[in-house]
Amino acid sequence: DYNGILVARLLVTVASCMGDPAWEALFFDYSPKEHRGRFSAIASVSWSLIWGAGNVVGGAIYQGYSKALVFNLSAGLLVVGAIAAVFKVREPERREE
């Protein structure tokens, strides 16, 4: 139903809005100050390419195979990423200023 889809999308959007700045800050905390510009450029281009490819693949799966499969794959990848973050992400010993 439409309301369920709307609520699910809102929750994913809120989670992304909270998590994205934290991920970016964490990446910068782990990168040496002298390499931050290069790192930022590479990360920006990489994320854009991945985002674009994801849209193409997701659209193809949605249109050609199954609407549910796209959401199941997306949810599965989010769960794997969340589990990896819980077990692998640690505060840096020293933050670069």
C-alpha positions in Angstrom: 0.0 0.0 0.0 1.1 3.6 -0.7 1.3 4.7 3.0 3.6 1.8 3.8 5.9 2.6 0.9 5.9 6.3 1.8 6.9 5.5 5.5 9.6 3.1 4.4 11.1 5.6 2.0 11.0 8.4 4.7 12.8 6.2 7.2 15.5 5.3 4.7 15.9 9.0 3.8 16.2 10.0 7.4 18.7 7.3 8.1 20.7 8.4 5.1 20.6 12.1 6.1 22.0 11.2 9.5 24.6 8.7 8.3 26.0 10.4 5.3 27.7 13.3 7.1 29.0 10.9 9.7 30.6 8.7 7.1 32.2 11.6 5.4 33.6 13.0 8.6 34.9 9.5 9.6 36.7 9.2 6.2 38.3 12.5 6.7 39.4 11.6 10.3 41.2 8.6 8.8 42.9 10.5 6.0 46.1 12.4 6.5 45.7 16.2 6.2 48.0 16.5 3.2 45.9 14.0 1.2 42.4 15.3 2.0 41.9 17.2 -1.2 42.9 14.3 -3.3 40.8 11.9 -1.2 37.8 14.2 -1.4 38.0 14.3 -5.2 38.5 10.6 -5.6 35.6 9.8 -3.1 33.3 12.3 -4.9 33.9 10.8 -8.3 33.7 7.2 -7.0 30.4 7.8 -5.2 28.9 9.5 -8.3 29.9 6.6 -10.6 28.6 4.0 -8.1 25.4 6.0 -7.7 24.9 6.2 -11.4 25.6 2.5 -12.0 23.2 1.6 -9.2 20.4 3.6 -10.8 21.0 1.8 -14.1 21.2 -1.7 -12.5 18.3 -1.0 -10.2 16.1 0.3 -13.0 17.0 -2.7 -15.2 16.1 -5.2 -12.5 12.9 -3.3 -11.6 11.8 -3.2 -15.2 13.1 -6.5 -16.5 12.9 -8.9 -13.6 11.1 -8.1 -10.4 10.1 -5.0 -8.5 10.5 -6.8 -5.2 14.0 -8.1 -6.1 15.4 -4.5 -6.3 14.1 -3.7 -2.8 15.3 -7.1 -1.4 18.8 -6.6 -2.8 18.9 -3.0 -1.5 17.8 -4.0 1.9 20.3 -6.9 2.0 23.2 -4.6 1.0 22.1 -2.1 3.7 22.0 -4.8 6.3 25.5 -6.2 5.3 26.9 -2.6 5.4 25.3 -1.9 8.8 26.7 -5.1 10.2 30.2 -4.4 8.8 30.0 -0.9 10.3 29.0 -2.1 13.7 32.0 -4.6 13.8 34.6 -2.6 11.8 34.2 1.1 12.4 36.2 2.4 15.3 37.1 5.8 16.5 40.4 6.9 15.1 43.2 6.8 17.6 44.2 10.3 16.5 42.2 12.7 14.5 43.9 14.8 11.9 43.3 18.5 12.3 
